[in-house]
Amino acid sequence: MLLIHGALFRICRINIDTYHLNASFRDYKQAFTAQDNYRVISLLLDDRLSACMKDYVMPEWILLGVNNSSELFLRYRPDLFDIKDIPTISFNPFAKQGIVGAILYQNLLNFIVSDYADAEDVFRFVEDWNVNLQNMGDAVQAYYKTFTENRYDAALNYRKLYDAIINVVDLFAFDADMMRLCMSIKERDKVKRLLSLFQDRDYFVARHFDLYYSRSKSGFGRLSSGEWDMLKLFSRIYDAIVLKPNRFSNIKHSSVLLLDEAENCFHPEWQRCFVATLTEFLNAMDVNKDSFQVVLTSHSPVMLSDIPKCCVTFLQKEEGVARNVSAEHGETFGANVFDMYYHLFFLSENGGTLSTEKLKNIVDKIHRILIDKESSALSKEDWWLLDHAGDPQVQKYFDSVKPLVRKALK
């Protein structure tokens, strides 16, 4: 484990703003996902982002999709709700109103999962919808509004849900060729309007629908998990050093940024660039370098090669206790990352455990054949490994002894 520190920049405390404390894990997860979307969209709206993250391909589109998690849950565990079968309603994917209908339908199922008291009432409406509603045009919205208006206080949440969905969906254009609701990030006014809606707690998008970030409208350009993790990480930093200090009077500008193995899930090339990118990002956000500190923990020698040894603490676990072994190591800044993998990360062998054991076993067999004059044979797998050692020095040794082994085994 490496503890990397230095008075380089300036940030961060992140508050998880859940809307109440007496909630299910599902509610907390949805709130956290919704906040991710809020932070990411806020970051994408900042013009300084492209200049400091020029090595990364930023998304150009926000895609809105249907969240069908409740339907999958109800079909998997109908016994929990005393429901025999969930009606399947067909929605026209070639029209915007068809997608709106699908979103409304899935959110009705969300209410069944979330609100046991109204589950029977909502389920009857879904069945009625399935039987009576044939034309999935503008009637989708009208029919849903009729449902909410004919109920009393219990329908208040349904009406708020309807307003939330329609207000958001109206901001998205429908691409008939791709059958998607999409919004270009270049449409700044629409994106800002979307962001303003998400500041209202009724617009927790993790439940109402799904948002995706993509380089194209087709969805094939959707961010990979690593790209999404990178964007989320920097959006959280952005939230802490830019958004929260400007939004809450009781939060001062941060002076410490703590990142625990932030490079996890990143491609090695991104790990190599991470310290430089983080530096450029914080500089672009105008942090006070004189009073700002970054503390990182990492297992990556690629990142370590960008940090001077004076800013690094090496921790090695011995008998359950972490020991500071910094004095045993040399300069890290600009060091060869391959050497650091072996020497600084306390590897007991050069290769993987399986390959090391296999190669050691072959060397032991060769020793017994050539030195101890035993007549034990090599297996077909052993002969294959003698021709396929990845380490050039090991392969050179095998090439030199193979004729001797063949001669001894004759």
C-alpha positions, 0 to 999 in steps of 0.5 A: 500500500502506498500513501501519497501526499503533498501540498499540491492543490485544494479540496474535499468533503462530500455530503450524501444528501439523502432526502430522509434517513428512514429509507430502504437500501433501494431508496438510498441507491437511487438517491446516490445514482440521481446525485451522480447524474446531477454532478455529471451534468453540472460538470459537463456544463462547465467549459473548463472541462474540455481544456483540462481533460483533453485526453479523454473523449467526452460524451456528446449526448444524454440518452433517456431510457426506460427503467424496467427494474421493478417489472423484472423484480415483480416477474421474479418475485410475484409472491411478495405482492400476491400478484399472479401475472404482470400485464404486458403492454405493447408500446410503439417504439417508433413514436415519442408517446410510445416511449412516454407510455413505457416510462409511465407504465414502468413507474406504476410498477415502481409504485407497486414495489415501493408502496404496498398499501396502494399496490392493489389499486395500481395493479388494477389500473395497469390491468385496465390500461392493458384491456382498454387502451389500444391506441398508444398515441396522445391517449397515453398521457390523457389516460394516466391523468384520468387515473390520477385525477379520479383518486384522492390524496393517495394520487398526489404522488402519482400526479407529481410523478406524471409532472416530473416525467413529462417535464423531463421528457419534453426536453428530449428530442425523439430520434425515430431512426434510433428510437431514442430520446436524446439531448445534445450536450451542446444544447446548453439551455435544455441541459441547464433546464434539465439540471434545474429540474433535478434539483427538485427531490421529485425528479430522482431519475434513478427511479423514474427513468435511466440516463446514459451518456454517449458519444452518439445518438445510437447508444453504441457510443455509450461510455464504458464502465471505466469512462463512466467511473472517470467522469463520476470521480471528477464530477464528485471532486467538482461537486466538492470544490465548486458546487457545494461551497457555492450552494451551502453557506455552512460549507467552506472551500475545502483544503484536503482531497482524499482519494482511496485507490482512485485509479481502480477500474482505469485502463493502465494508460489512464492510470499513467495520466491520472496525476497529470490530469488531476493536477490540470483539473484542479488548476483549471478549477482555480484551487488555491495551491498554497493551502490545498493538499491531495492525499492518495492511496494507490497500488499503481506504480504507474501513478507513483512514477509521477510523485516524488519520493518525499511525498510518498509513504510506503506501507508494508503489512507484516504480521497484521501490522502496517509498517513504514518502509519508506527508507528502504526505497529509492527515488520514485519520480520518473522511475521505471514502472516495471522495476517499481512493480517488482521492488516497490509493491513487495512482489515475492515473484516476477511472474504470476503464481500459477506460471511461477509454480509451473516453471519451477516444477519444470526446472525441478524435473530438469534438475532431477533428469540432468543432475540426479540422473533420474529417468522421470519423463516430461509430460506433453504440457511440460514440453509445451511450456519449455517452448512458451516461456514469456520471460526471455531469460527463462526461455533462453535457459530452456532452449539451452537445456532441451537438447540435453534433456532429450538426449538424457531421456533416450 
